[in-house]
């Protein structure tokens, strides 16, 4: 038979080769290994590797949250300021503004829950197999769990996160634009 200018091997020839390969594969482990290599699909051609996102693009949602904390609570301004020159009353007044704005952003984008439900100051038992990411032991830690101690801070766990999508047209590194009054 002819097909597209190339000759096809007849069904009988292919059957004879298949039976011969079958017999040789049973008789020779080396032949079987080589034949197995021929039966594997060829590797996919290596296409162009996707370009890695620059760090500011990969972390754009986190930078957006930081920008919102700045916009709503002036958090970056507050943290970058040298507090030594201000009185406690001035710092307290500024902290109220920062607190209110940052709390608003936190509530908008995160649902937070205590890592442990017990009240701070309560006597608790830390069982064997506890999650060290959820519970950090402090003080005189010796021996094996269960441990008995006092809850100093209940910790926080993000129950839900709603980070914003950031447009590709925005530079996520800009946390607050410079303001120029004219």
Steps between C-alpha positions, in 0.01 A plus 500: 500500500610852430412795719632854448799369309611274788460125510316346795612181664240228451288379790668158477847649525397710799343196669819295445713783648261538797515128580877500464528799739262330742715184507828694532358720781404187695843346444725806545460759777748726318294491180185564704655815656606632159157426350330673793701813421365493145143476628520813717349809342758748379562791737294807430694769322630755744314820439603837623504519877246743637675808625515519877297781645705777658468496881276805506252329262509169688432687826259758355206406727711535813634833381142611426400422860800699627396789272145486642636501857691814403204662324245430776721513809826667395675192643827540308525868596440408864755217504767695311471802731758542779279509810771633734410864419129461588321494833304197611178698448596583139591138430174382657295739285679384185460136602120543516489611135735222390305243701160597356618499137701178524219324684264592213736343242552190715124444530449554126759247380542244780281296733715438806436256783696415814740207454377370837146563623589522871529844663841648565616416851318165501678180607522270198641164402709473181453143372754274335508555124411871531561726197814709576388757241179556695644472853839638605630380833692752710658493845650184651426244228620156611377146458235365268138607443241530628616834646308708752530877490331838492371649174684831460365585152232311308671558162327567170398284205372632167165328448446676165716718278366725225810655347429738216596437140752754381481636148805435282496868407580607856846489653438303823817643654337841532346478847412868520539756226698812575265793556582836343279796586475768233 
